[in-house]
């Protein structure tokens, strides 16, 4: 009997040890692949950025990062999916300020809260926006633009790549600063807007430097100014609106990694370090630069502060310009 009890006790201790080992293994984040939700279709600029960073992030964490494209509703479908996911670090979202500050500025009802639903991990890169003109328009800078519009108040219009997009907000921010109005012509994407700008169907447009740089360098369109605090590396000869006397015109398209609110502290720390290391990697920076992205990691605290500061500014722009969702 004594030997039987002893064997039973040893078996129980062994079982407890195995169970503890299993718990420890499960608790060592990450112990399985991570899903990175991208609220854009495959093949686009946002998807390409996510794949470059996601692959390197997986290498840094020692687990694969699987891209899950969930486009639709102006990024709200993918964002809502992540907002309602378990906050364990295995479901992340990479999206632009369309999700975090532009949609909330114009949409009364969203299936997520831009601040309360998400836990920022970090901003990973930025893409400048630029005002463009058809080559036949006698305007090459903001001063000439103001003079032309005041001389013919109802003559000019501008294209954006969609109502409520970053190009629409950047345009209205710039126009408000200059004290002029242009008729907004929203397009379904950058491609058709650029085609009509080149063809002269619209005299002006706002677009990303990624889309605009090849057209500017080939002489098909003219650049007026960029809407960032410093000149774009892709367009070093194009001045900023700030340089032209409008320091309040500051808006770019930035990408941020987040997860559902409620990460454990150790998961947050591990994700933030791995993401920083991924963005700082020379090969990643090179690939992003080729896409027109200016890579640069901003940690969770600063990213959260940036989001909370930009949101009321975008709401103010939307109210003054009566920006409505598409």
matplotlib code that plots the C-alpha trace (Angstrom):
import matplotlib.pyplot as plt

x = [0.0, 2.8, 4.5, 1.1, 0.6, 4.1, 3.7, 0.4, 2.1, 5.0, 2.5, 0.6, 3.7, 4.8, 1.4, 1.6, 5.1, 4.0, 1.0, 3.1, 5.5, 2.6, 1.3, 4.7, 5.0, 1.6, 2.4, 5.7, 4.5, 4.4, 3.9, 2.0, 1.5, 0.2, -2.5, -2.0, -5.3, -4.9, -8.2, -7.1, -7.3, -4.3, -1.8, -2.3, 0.2, -1.1, -1.0, 2.5, 3.8, 2.1, 3.8, 7.2, 7.0, 5.0, 7.6, 10.4, 8.3, 7.7, 11.5, 12.1, 9.4, 10.3, 6.8, 5.2, 3.0, 0.0, -1.6, -5.4, -6.9, -10.3, -11.2, -14.4, -16.4, -13.5, -11.3, -14.1, -14.6, -11.0, -10.8, -14.0, -12.7, -9.5, -11.4, -13.4, -10.6, -9.0, -6.3, -3.6, -1.2, -2.2, -4.5, -3.1, -4.1, -2.0, -3.9, -3.6, -5.0, -8.1, -9.1, -8.0, -8.7, -10.5, -13.4, -14.2, -14.2, -16.9, -18.8, -21.3, -21.5, -18.5, -18.2, -15.1, -13.8, -10.5, -9.1, -10.9, -11.0, -7.3, -3.9, -1.2, 2.0, 3.7, 3.6, 5.8, 6.0, 4.6, 3.7, 3.5, 0.7, 1.2, -0.9, -0.6, -1.5, -2.1, 0.9, -1.3, -2.5, -0.5, 0.0, 3.3, 3.1, 0.5, 0.8, 0.0, -2.9, -4.5, -4.2, -5.7, -8.7, -9.4, -9.4, -11.9, -13.6, -15.8, -13.4, -11.2, -11.7, -9.5, -9.5, -9.0, -8.9, -12.1, -14.5, -13.2, -9.8, -6.5, -6.2, -9.6, -8.7, -5.3, -6.9, -9.4, -6.9, -4.7, -7.5, -8.8, -5.4, -5.1, -8.6, -9.8, -12.3, -12.1, -14.8, -14.1, -14.3, -13.9, -12.7, -12.7, -9.0, -5.7, -5.4, -8.5, -7.9, -4.3, -5.5, -7.9, -5.4, -2.9, -5.6, -6.8, -10.3, -9.4, -6.8, -5.6, -5.4, -4.1, -2.4, 0.4, 4.0, 4.2, 1.6, 2.7, 6.5, 6.7, 4.3, 6.1, 9.5, 8.2, 6.8, 3.2, 2.0, 3.4, 3.8, 2.6, 3.6, 3.6, 1.5, 4.2, 6.5, 9.6, 10.2, 9.6, 12.7, 11.0, 10.4, 13.3, 12.8, 9.1, 8.5, 6.2, 3.1, 4.8, 7.7, 5.2, 3.7, 1.1, 2.6, -0.8, -1.0, 0.3, -1.2, 0.3, -0.8, 0.7, 0.6, 0.2, 0.2, -2.4, -4.1, -7.4, -7.3, -6.1, -2.7, -0.7, 2.3, 4.8, 3.1, 3.0, 6.7, 7.7, 5.6, 6.8, 10.5, 10.1, 8.2, 10.8, 13.6, 11.7, 11.2, 14.8, 16.1, 18.0, 16.3, 12.9, 13.7, 15.0, 11.9, 9.6, 11.5, 11.0, 7.3, 7.5, 7.2, 9.4, 10.0, 10.4, 9.3, 7.2, 6.5, 3.1, 3.0, 3.8, 1.6, -1.4, -0.7, -0.5, -3.8, -5.6, -4.1, -5.0, -8.6, -10.0, -8.1, -9.6, -13.1, -12.6, -11.5, -14.5, -17.0, -15.6, -15.5, -18.6, -16.8, -19.2, -18.4, -18.6]
y = [0.0, 2.4, 1.8, 2.3, 5.6, 6.7, 5.8, 7.7, 10.7, 10.7, 10.4, 13.4, 15.5, 14.5, 15.5, 18.8, 19.4, 18.6, 20.9, 23.7, 23.3, 23.4, 26.6, 28.2, 27.2, 28.7, 31.8, 32.5, 35.0, 34.4, 30.7, 30.5, 32.6, 36.1, 37.5, 40.9, 42.3, 44.8, 46.7, 47.2, 44.9, 42.7, 44.4, 48.0, 50.3, 49.6, 45.9, 46.1, 48.0, 45.6, 42.6, 44.1, 45.0, 41.9, 39.5, 41.2, 41.5, 37.8, 37.2, 39.4, 37.6, 34.1, 33.4, 33.9, 36.9, 36.0, 38.8, 38.8, 41.3, 42.5, 45.5, 47.4, 50.2, 52.6, 50.3, 49.9, 46.1, 45.2, 47.7, 46.3, 42.7, 43.6, 45.8, 42.8, 40.3, 38.8, 41.2, 38.6, 39.9, 37.3, 39.7, 43.0, 45.7, 47.8, 50.8, 54.4, 57.6, 56.9, 54.4, 56.3, 60.0, 60.6, 58.1, 59.1, 62.8, 62.3, 59.1, 59.3, 55.6, 53.3, 49.7, 50.8, 53.7, 55.0, 55.6, 53.2, 50.1, 50.0, 49.8, 51.5, 49.6, 52.2, 54.3, 52.8, 55.3, 58.3, 59.2, 62.9, 64.4, 67.0, 69.5, 69.0, 71.1, 70.3, 71.6, 74.1, 75.8, 79.1, 78.2, 76.9, 77.9, 78.8, 82.6, 82.2, 79.8, 82.4, 85.0, 82.8, 81.7, 85.3, 86.4, 83.7, 82.4, 79.8, 78.5, 75.9, 72.5, 69.8, 66.0, 63.8, 60.0, 59.8, 61.7, 61.6, 60.4, 61.9, 63.7, 65.3, 66.4, 67.7, 69.7, 71.3, 72.0, 73.8, 75.7, 76.9, 78.2, 80.1, 81.5, 80.2, 77.6, 75.1, 72.7, 69.2, 66.3, 63.0, 60.0, 56.3, 56.0, 57.7, 56.2, 57.8, 61.1, 61.3, 60.3, 63.2, 65.6, 64.8, 65.0, 68.4, 67.3, 68.8, 71.5, 70.5, 67.4, 66.2, 62.9, 61.0, 61.6, 57.9, 58.2, 61.7, 61.5, 59.5, 61.9, 65.0, 63.7, 62.9, 66.4, 65.2, 67.3, 70.1, 70.1, 73.1, 72.2, 69.3, 69.1, 68.1, 69.8, 69.0, 68.3, 64.8, 62.7, 61.7, 65.3, 67.3, 70.3, 70.8, 73.2, 72.7, 74.8, 75.8, 77.2, 79.1, 80.8, 78.3, 76.4, 75.0, 72.9, 69.6, 66.3, 63.1, 59.6, 57.6, 53.9, 52.5, 49.0, 48.5, 45.6, 45.3, 47.3, 45.3, 43.7, 42.3, 44.6, 42.0, 41.4, 45.2, 45.5, 42.6, 43.8, 47.3, 46.3, 43.8, 46.4, 49.0, 46.6, 45.6, 49.2, 50.0, 47.1, 48.4, 46.1, 47.1, 50.8, 50.4, 48.5, 51.1, 54.0, 52.4, 52.5, 56.2, 55.7, 57.6, 54.9, 56.0, 54.3, 56.2, 54.3, 53.6, 56.6, 59.1, 57.3, 57.5, 61.2, 61.9, 60.1, 62.1, 65.4, 64.8, 63.6, 67.0, 68.8, 66.6, 67.0, 70.8, 70.6, 68.4, 70.8, 73.8, 72.1, 70.1, 66.9, 64.0, 60.2, 58.8]
z = [0.0, 0.9, -2.5, -4.3, -2.6, -3.3, -7.0, -7.1, -5.5, -8.0, -10.8, -9.6, -9.2, -12.6, -14.1, -12.3, -13.7, -17.2, -16.8, -15.6, -18.5, -20.9, -19.3, -19.4, -23.1, -23.9, -21.9, -23.7, -26.3, -29.1, -29.2, -32.5, -35.7, -35.5, -37.8, -39.2, -40.5, -43.4, -44.2, -47.8, -50.9, -51.8, -54.1, -53.1, -51.3, -47.8, -48.4, -49.8, -46.7, -44.4, -46.1, -46.0, -42.3, -41.3, -42.7, -40.7, -37.6, -37.8, -38.0, -34.9, -32.9, -34.1, -35.4, -38.8, -39.4, -41.6, -43.6, -43.5, -46.0, -44.9, -47.1, -47.2, -45.6, -45.7, -43.6, -41.0, -41.6, -40.8, -37.9, -36.3, -36.6, -34.7, -32.2, -31.2, -31.1, -28.0, -26.7, -26.5, -29.2, -31.9, -33.9, -35.0, -37.4, -39.7, -41.1, -42.0, -40.5, -42.6, -39.9, -36.8, -37.4, -40.8, -40.6, -37.0, -38.1, -40.6, -39.8, -36.9, -36.5, -36.6, -35.3, -33.3, -31.2, -32.6, -29.1, -26.8, -29.0, -29.9, -28.1, -30.2, -30.8, -33.1, -36.2, -38.8, -41.7, -43.4, -47.0, -47.9, -49.9, -52.7, -54.6, -58.3, -61.4, -65.0, -67.0, -69.0, -65.8, -65.2, -61.5, -60.0, -56.3, -53.6, -54.3, -58.0, -57.1, -54.8, -57.5, -60.1, -58.0, -56.9, -60.5, -61.5, -58.3, -59.9, -62.6, -60.8, -59.3, -57.8, -57.8, -54.8, -54.7, -52.8, -50.5, -46.9, -47.9, -46.8, -50.1, -49.6, -46.0, -47.1, -49.9, -47.7, -45.0, -47.5, -49.2, -45.8, -44.9, -48.1, -47.9, -51.2, -52.5, -55.3, -56.4, -55.1, -57.6, -55.8, -57.8, -57.1, -56.5, -57.4, -60.9, -62.5, -60.8, -62.1, -65.6, -65.7, -64.2, -67.0, -69.6, -68.4, -67.3, -63.8, -63.3, -59.9, -57.7, -54.3, -54.2, -52.4, -53.5, -54.2, -57.0, -58.1, -58.2, -61.5, -63.2, -61.9, -63.0, -66.5, -66.8, -67.1, -64.1, -61.9, -58.2, -56.2, -52.6, -50.2, -47.0, -44.6, -42.2, -44.3, -47.9, -49.2, -50.0, -53.2, -54.2, -52.6, -55.0, -54.1, -51.2, -48.3, -47.7, -44.5, -46.5, -48.6, -45.5, -44.3, -41.4, -40.3, -43.4, -42.0, -43.0, -44.3, -44.6, -41.7, -41.0, -37.4, -35.9, -33.2, -31.4, -29.4, -26.2, -23.2, -24.0, -21.1, -20.4, -21.4, -24.8, -25.4, -24.6, -26.8, -29.8, -29.5, -29.5, -32.3, -34.4, -33.9, -34.8, -37.9, -39.1, -38.3, -40.4, -43.4, -45.9, -44.7, -44.9, -48.4, -49.6, -47.9, -49.5, -52.9, -52.3, -51.4, -47.7, -45.3, -42.6, -39.0, -35.9, -33.3, -30.1, -28.5, -26.2, -28.8, -31.4, -29.0, -28.3, -32.1, -32.7, -29.9, -31.2, -34.9, -34.3, -33.2, -35.9, -38.6, -37.1, -37.3, -41.0, -41.8, -40.2, -41.9, -45.3, -44.8, -45.7, -46.0, -46.3, -49.8]

ax = plt.figure().add_subplot(projection="3d")
ax.plot(x, y, z, "-o")
ax.set_aspect("equal")
plt.show()
